[in-house]
């Protein structure tokens, strides 16, 4: 997501965790200790060589920056569903010049992000039909409606009716899909199809439920809320539900905050009087002068049951409130469930939640995520990382510092993490455990605001425009990784940017001129444990965003190869690979989001390329043209 205000740090004095780290520049020996050095890794910025020992055999795509997308030779890309396509029975045909809130509430939403593909019956393998879940993160007002001009002009020109359409374009969609030959297509609307929007009733559970800061005039009990917002990445649970993550919710709330007791908490979350959206001008609950607590009801992980269209989504507050990017699960050896999460802002943190009880596959506890320990990561110079518990009464998390109960801690998770001395990172986005090698990969997108004095081993570059990937090794990996362990080892998997041009890049020595990438954002793993990295904001490096693939072990470790590139202005989100590696699903978000681009004069009209049709965020599915596994 690329609004300018997204990456303005709200952590005003980011600090390293201990004095020795903040004073120390990056040490290759310190950061790569413990066996993390990439096989065949050359010196930083080395001119790449062709070829190499990758297990991936597809012909590598060439870098491009074009109005349309491209995929590696031997593979086929198919459009699955677009903004405005029908989701519910009776949805009207998409008419971008006459869009209404009622129509949008029955159609596929805008800016799809996290994707999950699930069986039509829980616990069964995916067969000829499946369920597609897609987040709808945010709206590009000036690309959605005619005559609004630039993004800044759209904020003043948007109407109340258009704001209502935007609200209905947020949330998520559940769509039945079916196989067609080697690919997939949308099935006729079935009983499980569902739209969740910014107006869908939801239940609040966990430590923040009923908290005084969660109460509003419409909900004096602080236990129900209308809708979810800014849903970026996510995850699934072993019992078949979706975990969808609210991220840049501060864009929705404006107006002057009258309640000064919340001033620091809301400032730390990036709330301002004049946000990117104009919603607070038309809808009282988004105006902080009218409803100072409403924003506290957003910024959570939301659990959605895709198999019960009548069920209420649940905001699981035990997992903390911050700009959530992802909620991928793994297991400790004793069966406790572990959720890894990133907080997507410059100088913010990596988090983990460990359930209080083990998961019982024979009798799943549907409220397992309401009790457990939320922790934040500290990366030390000796290659060790430690999880610091965010538990009320522990260390500085006391009434003297404004933490009277665990509800205070989870609502103000960022401020609690500040006090504990967590390591400020370069925009932590997706955090995923590799099921093959047991290691955990942290996508750090970029941080051009980091100064030389703020460099630390886990974030080794000042003015980091291109990001990097950190790798964690839990004890016991690969055979029995203990994802609940208090300490782990860490190192750098790669440092992005163009070798020979951008200082400090680090890839496999054999990376080609098309294998380098910029701004890693999301990732997924295939059955062989290879990492598929999707990027955001590669356009700043003069290339389109896309998907790069690499081995995570062996001679081809960190040898990234370009597989797919998106149309101009778009980022690639939500990579989801089927268990048999037969397909990868991708969310192509905000096509045409370039400077000077608008509904009337877009930089691309992807995917329709029809006169008068604006660019449309879409989900695509890529398969091998000969029916082999992707990447072969």
HELIX and SHEET records of a PDB file:
HELIX    1   1 UNK A    4  UNK A    7  5                                   4    
HELIX    2   2 UNK A   19  UNK A   22  1                                   4    
HELIX    3   3 UNK A   28  UNK A   31  1                                   4    
HELIX    4   4 UNK A  101  UNK A  104  1                                   4    
HELIX    5   5 UNK A  141  UNK A  144  1                                   4    
HELIX    6   6 UNK A  151  UNK A  157  1                                   7    
HELIX    7   7 UNK A  160  UNK A  169  1                                  10    
HELIX    8   8 UNK A  212  UNK A  214  5                                   3    
HELIX    9   9 UNK A  249  UNK A  252  5                                   4    
HELIX   10  10 UNK A  260  UNK A  262  5                                   3    
HELIX   11  11 UNK A  263  UNK A  268  1                                   6    
HELIX   12  12 UNK A  279  UNK A  282  1                                   4    
HELIX   13  13 UNK A  284  UNK A  286  5                                   3    
HELIX   14  14 UNK A  294  UNK A  297  5                                   4    
HELIX   15  15 UNK A  317  UNK A  319  5                                   3    
HELIX   16  16 UNK A  368  UNK A  370  5                                   3    
HELIX   17  17 UNK A  399  UNK A  401  5                                   3    
HELIX   18  18 UNK A  406  UNK A  411  1                                   6    
HELIX   19  19 UNK A  413  UNK A  420  1                                   8    
HELIX   20  20 UNK A  452  UNK A  454  5                                   3    
HELIX   21  21 UNK A  538  UNK A  541  5                                   4    
SHEET    1   A 5 UNK A  70  UNK A  71  0                                        
SHEET    2   A 5 UNK A 561  UNK A 565 -1                                        
SHEET    3   A 5 UNK A 546  UNK A 550 -1                                        
SHEET    4   A 5 UNK A 531  UNK A 535 -1                                        
SHEET    5   A 5 UNK A 520  UNK A 525 -1                                        
SHEET    1   B 4 UNK A  75  UNK A  82  0                                        
SHEET    2   B 4 UNK A 618  UNK A 624 -1                                        
SHEET    3   B 4 UNK A 583  UNK A 589 -1                                        
SHEET    4   B 4 UNK A 571  UNK A 577 -1                                        
SHEET    1   C 4 UNK A 112  UNK A 119  0                                        
SHEET    2   C 4 UNK A 129  UNK A 136 -1                                        
SHEET    3   C 4 UNK A 171  UNK A 180 -1                                        
SHEET    4   C 4 UNK A 183  UNK A 186 -1                                        
SHEET    1   D 4 UNK A 112  UNK A 119  0                                        
SHEET    2   D 4 UNK A 129  UNK A 136 -1                                        
SHEET    3   D 4 UNK A 171  UNK A 180 -1                                        
SHEET    4   D 4 UNK A 194  UNK A 196 -1                                        
SHEET    1   E 6 UNK A 224  UNK A 226  0                                        
SHEET    2   E 6 UNK A 201  UNK A 205 -1                                        
SHEET    3   E 6 UNK A 313  UNK A 316  1                                        
SHEET    4   E 6 UNK A 301  UNK A 304 -1                                        
SHEET    5   E 6 UNK A 242  UNK A 246 -1                                        
SHEET    6   E 6 UNK A 231  UNK A 236 -1                                        
SHEET    1   F 9 UNK A 324  UNK A 331  0                                        
SHEET    2   F 9 UNK A 336  UNK A 343 -1                                        
SHEET    3   F 9 UNK A 350  UNK A 358 -1                                        
SHEET    4   F 9 UNK A 372  UNK A 379 -1                                        
SHEET    5   F 9 UNK A 384  UNK A 389 -1                                        
SHEET    6   F 9 UNK A 487  UNK A 495 -1                                        
SHEET    7   F 9 UNK A 468  UNK A 473 -1                                        
SHEET    8   F 9 UNK A 439  UNK A 444 -1                                        
SHEET    9   F 9 UNK A 428  UNK A 433 -1                                        
SHEET    1   G 2 UNK A 346  UNK A 348  0                                        
SHEET    2   G 2 UNK A 425  UNK A 426 -1                                        
END                                                                             
